[in-house]
Amino acid sequence: MTLQLAALALAIALVFSALLGIAAGLRPGGFFDRLAFAVSSIFISIPNFWLGIVLALLLSVKLGWLPAIGYGGFSYTVLPALVLAVELSPVLIRTLSSAVAAQMGESYVAVGHVRGLSRPRIVAAHALRNASVPLLNLLGVQFSSLLGGVIIVEYIFDYPGLGLLTINAVLQRDFPLIQGIAIVTSAIFVLINILVDLAATTIDPRLEY
């Protein structure tokens, strides 16, 4: 359950951050750049436990769009995933916008224009590919914060997973279970970082780890 929640949260955060971050990076100082700064500043200042309660009251209790408590299908994952996505997005937006802006200032962009390549092709085929490397490196770090956020979010929404299991184990002083959770979490974290490094070297073979 936790992996499903984490995957959905990461997917939402990546899609939202990519759209806003790329638009901001293509025109530094423009409307989308200012919007990205404002959105990331607001998101980073919102506590996840407060946002979880507000979204549950608004989208579940008042509007009845989404279920909020427990787990009875995929729809129960959406609200917790939204909370985690808001927590992940600010750093992703700023990293991607800075990386895209830096790549658009490189000499190969000017060379591409001289050779007659269209701006969308330069951005899609070259700038975004190079800008994705720092984003991939960041994802490994963000995954650790995601695991920390899962504990609080799963407790708020009574979502069955590693987070809720960890809290119950601590309250019941089940030390073997706590140790097992720590080992599993550490193994997942190491595996994610290895996969991120492999993906980064595939995109840019010049990198060495």
SEGU-645547 format. One record per atom (N, C-alpha, C): x, y, z; atom name; residue in three letters. Coordinates in pm, whole numbers, plus 50000, padded with zeros to 5 digits. Layout:
residues N
X  Y  Z  at  aa
X  Y  Z  CA  Ala
...
//
This chain:
residues 209
X  Y  Z  at  aa
50082  49880  50000  N  Met
50000  50000  50000  CA  Met
50086  50126  50000  C  Met
50193  50123  50079  N  Thr
50280  50240  50088  CA  Thr
50348  50269  49955  C  Thr
50393  50164  49885  N  Leu
50457  50183  49755  CA  Leu
50359  50239  49653  C  Leu
50234  50195  49659  N  Gln
50132  50249  49569  CA  Gln
50109  50397  49598  C  Gln
50101  50432  49725  N  Leu
50082  50571  49766  CA  Leu
50201  50656  49724  C  Leu
50322  50606  49749  N  Ala
50443  50681  49714  CA  Ala
50455  50699  49563  C  Ala
50423  50595  49487  N  Ala
50433  50604  49341  CA  Ala
50334  50706  49285  C  Ala
50211  50705  49335  N  Leu
50111  50801  49287  CA  Leu
50150  50943  49326  C  Leu
50197  50961  49448  N  Ala
50239  51095  49493  CA  Ala
50355  51147  49409  C  Ala
50451  51060  49381  N  Leu
50566  51101  49300  CA  Leu
50525  51132  49157  C  Leu
50432  51055  49102  N  Ala
50384  51080  48966  CA  Ala
50313  51214  48957  C  Ala
50226  51243  49053  N  Ile
50156  51372  49054  CA  Ile
50254  51487  49067  C  Ile
50349  51472  49160  N  Ala
50448  51578  49182  CA  Ala
50534  51601  49059  C  Ala
50575  51493  48992  N  Leu
50660  51506  48873  CA  Leu
50587  51573  48757  C  Leu
50463  51533  48733  N  Val
50386  51593  48623  CA  Val
50364  51742  48649  C  Val
50318  51775  48768  N  Phe
50293  51916  48802  CA  Phe
50421  51998  48799  C  Phe
50527  51944  48859  N  Ser
50655  52016  48865  CA  Ser
50717  52031  48728  C  Ser
50702  51929  48643  N  Ala
50760  51937  48509  CA  Ala
50692  52045  48426  C  Ala
50559  52047  48430  N  Leu
50486  52148  48353  CA  Leu
50523  52289  48396  C  Leu
50521  52314  48526  N  Leu
50548  52448  48576  CA  Leu
50696  52481  48571  C  Leu
50781  52384  48605  N  Gly
50925  52408  48607  CA  Gly
50983  52433  48469  C  Gly
50938  52357  48369  N  Ile
50987  52377  48232  CA  Ile
50942  52512  48178  C  Ile
50814  52545  48200  N  Ala
50764  52675  48154  CA  Ala
50840  52789  48219  C  Ala
50873  52774  48348  N  Ala
50948  52879  48418  CA  Ala
51091  52888  48367  C  Ala
51153  52773  48341  N  Gly
51292  52772  48296  CA  Gly
51312  52825  48156  C  Gly
51210  52812  48072  N  Leu
51222  52859  47934  CA  Leu
51220  53011  47924  C  Leu
51155  53076  48019  N  Arg
51149  53222  48019  CA  Arg
51178  53274  48160  C  Arg
51305  53278  48201  N  Pro
51341  53328  48334  CA  Pro
51295  53473  48353  C  Pro
51233  53499  48466  N  Gly
51183  53632  48494  CA  Gly
51045  53659  48438  C  Gly
50990  53563  48363  N  Gly
50859  53581  48303  CA  Gly
50746  53542  48398  C  Gly
50625  53535  48343  N  Phe
50507  53507  48424  CA  Phe
50517  53371  48493  C  Phe
50552  53268  48416  N  Phe
50557  53134  48474  CA  Phe
50670  53119  48575  C  Phe
50777  53194  48556  N  Asp
50886  53192  48653  CA  Asp
50840  53250  48786  C  Asp
50769  53361  48779  N  Arg
50716  53422  48902  CA  Arg
50608  53333  48964  C  Arg
50527  53271  48878  N  Leu
50424  53180  48929  CA  Leu
50487  53060  48998  C  Leu
50591  53004  48937  N  Ala
50660  52889  48996  CA  Ala
50719  52925  49132  C  Ala
50778  53043  49142  N  Phe
50835  53086  49270  CA  Phe
50726  53101  49376  C  Phe
50612  53162  49337  N  Ala
50503  53182  49432  CA  Ala
50444  53049  49477  C  Ala
50418  52959  49381  N  Val
50359  52829  49414  CA  Val
50451  52748  49503  C  Val
50579  52742  49468  N  Ser
50673  52663  49549  CA  Ser
50690  52723  49688  C  Ser
50686  52855  49699  N  Ser
50698  52920  49830  CA  Ser
50578  52888  49918  C  Ser
50459  52888  49857  N  Ile
50337  52855  49933  CA  Ile
50337  52709  49973  C  Ile
50367  52621  49877  N  Phe
50364  52477  49905  CA  Phe
50462  52438  50015  C  Phe
50581  52498  50012  N  Ile
50684  52456  50108  CA  Ile
50653  52503  50249  C  Ile
50563  52601  50260  N  Ser
50529  52655  50392  CA  Ser
50407  52588  50455  C  Ser
50343  52497  50381  N  Ile
50222  52432  50432  CA  Ile
50258  52302  50502  C  Ile
50227  52287  50631  N  Pro
50252  52159  50700  CA  Pro
50164  52049  50642  C  Pro
50221  51931  50623  N  Asn
50144  51824  50559  CA  Asn
50027  51776  50644  C  Asn
50041  51781  50778  N  Phe
49930  51736  50862  CA  Phe
49812  51834  50851  C  Phe
49841  51965  50840  N  Trp
49736  52065  50826  CA  Trp
49668  52052  50690  C  Trp
49748  52035  50585  N  Leu
49692  52020  50451  CA  Leu
49607  51894  50440  C  Leu
49651  51786  50504  N  Gly
49573  51663  50502  CA  Gly
49436  51681  50564  C  Gly
49430  51750  50677  N  Ile
49301  51773  50744  CA  Ile
49211  51862  50658  C  Ile
49269  51969  50601  N  Val
49191  52062  50519  CA  Val
49135  51992  50395  C  Val
49218  51914  50325  N  Leu
49171  51844  50205  CA  Leu
49065  51740  50239  C  Leu
49081  51673  50353  N  Ala
48982  51574  50394  CA  Ala
48847  51641  50422  C  Ala
48851  51755  50491  N  Leu
48727  51827  50522  CA  Leu
48662  51882  50395  C  Leu
48744  51934  50304  N  Leu
48690  51998  50184  CA  Leu
48644  51897  50079  C  Leu
48735  51808  50037  N  Leu
48706  51718  49926  CA  Leu
48626  51594  49966  C  Leu
48633  51557  50093  N  Ser
48562  51436  50136  CA  Ser
48434  51469  50212  C  Ser
48448  51547  50319  N  Val
48332  51574  50405  CA  Val
48233  51669  50337  C  Val
48284  51781  50284  N  Lys
48194  51883  50228  CA  Lys
48149  51849  50087  C  Lys
48242  51818  49998  N  Leu
48207  51795  49857  CA  Leu
48177  51649  49826  C  Leu
48230  51557  49906  N  Gly
48204  51416  49885  CA  Gly
48267  51358  49759  C  Gly
48373  51420  49712  N  Trp
48437  51374  49588  CA  Trp
48524  51251  49609  C  Trp
48594  51247  49723  N  Leu
48690  51140  49747  CA  Leu
48675  51086  49888  C  Leu
48696  50956  49906  N  Pro
48697  50901  50043  CA  Pro
48824  50943  50115  C  Pro
48815  50952  50248  N  Ala
48929  51005  50323  CA  Ala
48991  50906  50420  C  Ala
48914  50813  50473  N  Ile
48963  50729  50583  CA  Ile
48970  50584  50539  C  Ile
49082  50518  50575  N  Gly
49097  50375  50549  CA  Gly
49139  50347  50406  C  Gly
49110  50225  50362  N  Tyr
49143  50186  50224  CA  Tyr
49039  50087  50174  C  Tyr
48977  50125  50060  N  Gly
48880  50036  49998  CA  Gly
48891  50036  49848  C  Gly
49008  50078  49798  N  Gly
49030  50087  49655  CA  Gly
49123  50202  49621  C  Gly
49149  50218  49492  N  Phe
49245  50318  49447  CA  Phe
49204  50461  49486  C  Phe
49074  50489  49488  N  Ser
49029  50625  49518  CA  Ser
49071  50670  49658  C  Ser
49092  50575  49749  N  Tyr
49135  50609  49885  CA  Tyr
49280  50657  49888  C  Tyr
49352  50634  49779  N  Thr
49493  50673  49773  CA  Thr
49512  50817  49726  C  Thr
49410  50873  49661  N  Val
49426  51003  49594  CA  Val
49453  51116  49693  C  Val
49373  51128  49798  N  Leu
49392  51238  49894  CA  Leu
49528  51232  49962  C  Leu
49569  51119  50019  N  Pro
49704  51113  50077  CA  Pro
49812  51144  49975  C  Pro
49794  51098  49851  N  Ala
49894  51123  49747  CA  Ala
49903  51271  49714  C  Ala
49791  51341  49713  N  Leu
49791  51485  49687  CA  Leu
49869  51560  49794  C  Leu
49851  51520  49919  N  Val
49924  51584  50030  CA  Val
50074  51564  50013  C  Val
50114  51442  49984  N  Leu
50257  51413  49965  CA  Leu
50312  51483  49841  C  Leu
50232  51493  49736  N  Ala
50277  51560  49613  CA  Ala
50303  51708  49638  C  Ala
50218  51771  49716  N  Val
50240  51912  49752  CA  Val
50370  51928  49829  C  Val
50400  51832  49914  N  Glu
50523  51837  49993  CA  Glu
50647  51818  49905  C  Glu
50636  51738  49800  N  Leu
50750  51709  49713  CA  Leu
50773  51816  49606  C  Leu
50667  51881  49562  N  Ser
50672  51967  49444  CA  Ser
50766  52087  49452  C  Ser
50773  52162  49564  N  Pro
50853  52286  49563  CA  Pro
50998  52267  49519  C  Pro
51066  52168  49575  N  Val
51207  52147  49541  CA  Val
51220  52100  49396  C  Val
51127  52016  49351  N  Leu
51131  51968  49213  CA  Leu
51110  52083  49115  C  Leu
51016  52172  49145  N  Ile
50990  52286  49057  CA  Ile
51113  52374  49045  C  Ile
51172  52409  49159  N  Arg
51287  52500  49157  CA  Arg
51409  52436  49090  C  Arg
51429  52308  49117  N  Thr
51543  52239  49055  CA  Thr
51527  52231  48904  C  Thr
51408  52195  48859  N  Leu
51386  52179  48715  CA  Leu
51390  52313  48643  C  Leu
51331  52416  48701  N  Ser
51334  52548  48636  CA  Ser
51476  52601  48625  C  Ser
51556  52583  48731  N  Ser
51695  52628  48727  CA  Ser
51776  52548  48625  C  Ser
51752  52417  48619  N  Ala
51826  52332  48525  CA  Ala
51791  52365  48381  C  Ala
51663  52386  48353  N  Val
51622  52420  48216  CA  Val
51677  52556  48176  C  Val
51670  52654  48267  N  Ala
51724  52787  48237  CA  Ala
51873  52780  48209  C  Ala
51946  52698  48286  N  Ala
52090  52684  48265  CA  Ala
52120  52620  48130  C  Ala
52042  52517  48094  N  Gln
52065  52449  47966  CA  Gln
52032  52540  47847  C  Gln
51931  52623  47861  N  Met
51894  52713  47751  CA  Met
51998  52821  47729  C  Met
52086  52841  47827  N  Gly
52194  52938  47811  CA  Gly
52322  52877  47757  C  Gly
52322  52745  47733  N  Glu
52441  52678  47682  CA  Glu
52461  52708  47533  C  Glu
52585  52691  47489  N  Ser
52620  52724  47350  CA  Ser
52552  52633  47249  C  Ser
52524  52508  47286  N  Tyr
52465  52416  47189  CA  Tyr
52324  52460  47148  C  Tyr
52257  52538  47233  N  Val
52125  52590  47197  CA  Val
52138  52691  47082  C  Val
52237  52781  47095  N  Ala
52261  52878  46988  CA  Ala
52305  52809  46859  C  Ala
52388  52705  46873  N  Val
52432  52629  46755  CA  Val
52312  52562  46688  C  Val
52222  52510  46768  N  Gly
52102  52447  46713  CA  Gly
52017  52545  46635  C  Gly
52004  52667  46687  N  His
51928  52769  46614  CA  His
51996  52802  46481  C  His
52129  52811  46483  N  Val
52204  52842  46360  CA  Val
52184  52732  46256  C  Val
52177  52608  46303  N  Arg
52161  52495  46211  CA  Arg
52017  52480  46163  C  Arg
51929  52565  46211  N  Gly
51791  52565  46164  CA  Gly
51697  52477  46243  C  Gly
51740  52426  46358  N  Leu
51653  52344  46441  CA  Leu
51548  52432  46508  C  Leu
51427  52382  46518  N  Ser
51321  52458  46582  CA  Ser
51343  52460  46733  C  Ser
51288  52562  46798  N  Arg
51303  52574  46943  CA  Arg
51242  52455  47017  C  Arg
51120  52409  46980  N  Pro
51065  52291  47048  CA  Pro
51154  52168  47036  C  Pro
51218  52150  46919  N  Arg
51305  52033  46902  CA  Arg
51430  52046  46989  C  Arg
51486  52166  46996  N  Ile
51605  52187  47080  CA  Ile
51571  52160  47226  C  Ile
51456  52211  47268  N  Val
51414  52193  47408  CA  Val
51388  52046  47438  C  Val
51310  51980  47353  N  Ala
51271  51841  47380  CA  Ala
51386  51743  47365  C  Ala
51467  51760  47262  N  Ala
51570  51660  47231  CA  Ala
51699  51681  47308  C  Ala
51727  51802  47349  N  His
51857  51830  47410  CA  His
51847  51892  47549  C  His
51778  52005  47560  N  Ala
51775  52078  47687  CA  Ala
51709  51997  47798  C  Ala
51593  51937  47769  N  Leu
51523  51862  47872  CA  Leu
51600  51736  47912  C  Leu
51665  51674  47815  N  Arg
51742  51554  47847  CA  Arg
51856  51586  47944  C  Arg
51929  51695  47916  N  Asn
52038  51733  48006  CA  Asn
51987  51785  48139  C  Asn
51873  51854  48137  N  Ala
51817  51909  48261  CA  Ala
51761  51800  48352  C  Ala
51730  51683  48295  N  Ser
51672  51575  48375  CA  Ser
51774  51509  48468  C  Ser
51904  51527  48441  N  Val
52006  51462  48524  CA  Val
52003  51514  48668  C  Val
52009  51647  48692  N  Pro
51999  51692  48831  CA  Pro
51866  51658  48895  C  Pro
51759  51649  48814  N  Leu
51630  51611  48868  CA  Leu
51632  51467  48916  C  Leu
51694  51379  48840  N  Leu
51706  51239  48880  CA  Leu
51785  51225  49009  C  Leu
51896  51299  49019  N  Asn
51976  51294  49141  CA  Asn
51896  51341  49262  C  Asn
51808  51439  49239  N  Leu
51727  51490  49349  CA  Leu
51621  51390  49393  C  Leu
51572  51309  49299  N  Leu
51465  51215  49332  CA  Leu
51507  51116  49439  C  Leu
51633  51076  49437  N  Gly
51680  50985  49541  CA  Gly
51672  51046  49679  C  Gly
51707  51175  49687  N  Val
51699  51246  49815  CA  Val
51554  51269  49854  C  Val
51471  51306  49756  N  Gln
51330  51332  49784  CA  Gln
51257  51208  49832  C  Gln
51305  51092  49788  N  Phe
51239  50968  49829  CA  Phe
51249  50948  49979  C  Phe
51360  50990  50038  N  Ser
51375  50977  50183  CA  Ser
51277  51067  50256  C  Ser
51257  51189  50207  N  Ser
51159  51278  50268  CA  Ser
51018  51226  50245  C  Ser
50997  51158  50131  N  Leu
50867  51099  50104  CA  Leu
50833  50991  50206  C  Leu
50932  50910  50241  N  Leu
50909  50806  50342  CA  Leu
50876  50867  50477  C  Leu
50940  50980  50509  N  Gly
50909  51047  50635  CA  Gly
50769  51106  50634  C  Gly
50729  51164  50520  N  Gly
50595  51221  50510  CA  Gly
50486  51117  50511  C  Gly
50517  50998  50463  N  Val
50419  50890  50459  CA  Val
50371  50855  50599  C  Val
50460  50859  50696  N  Ile
50424  50823  50834  CA  Ile
50312  50912  50885  C  Ile
50326  51043  50866  N  Ile
50226  51137  50915  CA  Ile
50097  51126  50834  C  Ile
50110  51121  50703  N  Val
49993  51120  50615  CA  Val
49911  50992  50634  C  Val
49977  50878  50645  N  Glu
49903  50753  50665  CA  Glu
49831  50753  50799  C  Glu
49889  50817  50898  N  Tyr
49823  50825  51029  CA  Tyr
49699  50913  51021  C  Tyr
49709  51026  50950  N  Ile
49595  51118  50937  CA  Ile
49479  51051  50866  C  Ile
49508  50981  50757  N  Phe
49402  50920  50675  CA  Phe
49375  50775  50713  C  Phe
49439  50726  50820  N  Asp
49423  50586  50862  CA  Asp
49446  50492  50745  C  Asp
49551  50522  50668  N  Tyr
49583  50447  50546  CA  Tyr
49677  50333  50581  C  Tyr
49640  50209  50552  N  Pro
49724  50095  50590  CA  Pro
49853  50090  50508  C  Pro
49965  50097  50578  N  Gly
50094  50093  50510  CA  Gly
50207  50097  50610  C  Gly
50329  50117  50562  N  Leu
50446  50118  50650  CA  Leu
50439  50230  50753  C  Leu
50384  50346  50712  N  Gly
50377  50459  50804  CA  Gly
50289  50429  50924  C  Gly
50168  50383  50897  N  Leu
50076  50350  51005  CA  Leu
50128  50233  51087  C  Leu
50190  50137  51020  N  Leu
50249  50023  51090  CA  Leu
50361  50067  51183  C  Leu
50440  50165  51139  N  Thr
50550  50217  51221  CA  Thr
50497  50284  51348  C  Thr
50395  50367  51333  N  Ile
50337  50435  51449  CA  Ile
50280  50335  51548  C  Ile
50207  50236  51498  N  Asn
50150  50134  51587  CA  Asn
50260  50054  51657  C  Asn
50368  50025  51584  N  Ala
50479  49950  51644  CA  Ala
50547  50031  51754  C  Ala
50562  50161  51732  N  Val
50623  50247  51835  CA  Val
50533  50256  51958  C  Val
50403  50276  51936  N  Leu
50310  50287  52048  CA  Leu
50303  50158  52129  C  Leu
50317  50044  52061  N  Gln
50311  49914  52129  CA  Gln
50449  49864  52172  C  Gln
50552  49945  52144  N  Arg
50690  49909  52179  CA  Arg
50731  49773  52121  C  Arg
50692  49752  51998  N  Asp
50727  49629  51927  CA  Asp
50862  49650  51858  C  Asp
50970  49633  51933  N  Phe
51103  49665  51882  CA  Phe
51147  49577  51764  C  Phe
51119  49446  51764  N  Pro
51156  49367  51646  CA  Pro
51089  49418  51518  C  Pro
50962  49458  51529  N  Leu
50891  49511  51412  CA  Leu
50952  49644  51368  C  Leu
50988  49728  51464  N  Ile
51052  49857  51432  CA  Ile
51183  49834  51358  C  Ile
51262  49737  51406  N  Gln
51389  49705  51340  CA  Gln
51365  49653  51198  C  Gln
51263  49569  51183  N  Gly
51232  49516  51051  CA  Gly
51191  49626  50954  C  Gly
51108  49719  51002  N  Ile
51066  49831  50918  CA  Ile
51185  49916  50878  C  Ile
51277  49940  50973  N  Ala
51396  50020  50944  CA  Ala
51483  49953  50837  C  Ala
51497  49821  50847  N  Ile
51579  49748  50749  CA  Ile
51515  49753  50610  C  Ile
51384  49729  50604  N  Val
51313  49732  50476  CA  Val
51319  49871  50414  C  Val
51296  49974  50496  N  Thr
51300  50112  50446  CA  Thr
51438  50148  50394  C  Thr
51541  50108  50468  N  Ser
51679  50136  50424  CA  Ser
51711  50065  50293  C  Ser
51665  49940  50281  N  Ala
51690  49865  50157  CA  Ala
51621  49931  50038  C  Ala
51498  49977  50058  N  Ile
51426  50046  49951  CA  Ile
51498  50174  49912  C  Ile
51544  50248  50013  N  Phe
51614  50374  49987  CA  Phe
51742  50350  49906  C  Phe
51819  50249  49944  N  Val
51943  50217  49871  CA  Val
51912  50174  49728  C  Val
51809  50090  49711  N  Leu
51771  50043  49577  CA  Leu
51728  50160  49488  C  Leu
51649  50251  49543  N  Ile
51604  50367  49465  CA  Ile
51723  50451  49421  C  Ile
51819  50473  49509  N  Asn
51936  50554  49474  CA  Asn
52022  50486  49368  C  Asn
52033  50352  49375  N  Ile
52107  50279  49271  CA  Ile
52039  50295  49136  C  Ile
51906  50280  49134  N  Leu
51831  50295  49009  CA  Leu
51843  50436  48952  C  Leu
51840  50536  49041  N  Val
51855  50675  48998  CA  Val
51992  50698  48936  C  Val
52097  50645  49000  N  Asp
52233  50660  48946  CA  Asp
52247  50592  48810  C  Asp
52187  50474  48796  N  Leu
52193  50403  48668  CA  Leu
52120  50481  48559  C  Leu
52006  50538  48594  N  Ala
51931  50617  48496  CA  Ala
52008  50742  48455  C  Ala
52075  50806  48553  N  Ala
52152  50927  48523  CA  Ala
52269  50897  48431  C  Ala
52339  50786  48455  N  Thr
52452  50749  48368  CA  Thr
52405  50706  48229  C  Thr
52284  50654  48220  N  Thr
52229  50619  48088  CA  Thr
52200  50745  48007  C  Thr
52146  50846  48073  N  Ile
52116  50972  48005  CA  Ile
52244  51046  47969  C  Ile
52339  51050  48064  N  Asp
52465  51121  48042  CA  Asp
52580  51025  48073  C  Asp
52635  50957  47972  N  Pro
52742  50858  47995  CA  Pro
52869  50918  48054  C  Pro
52884  51050  48052  N  Arg
53004  51114  48107  CA  Arg
53008  51105  48259  C  Arg
52892  51082  48320  N  Leu
52886  51074  48466  CA  Leu
52948  50944  48515  C  Leu
53017  50954  48629  N  Glu
53077  50836  48691  CA  Glu
53037  50832  48837  C  Glu
53001  50712  48886  N  Tyr
52963  50694  49026  CA  Tyr
53048  50583  49086  C  Tyr
//
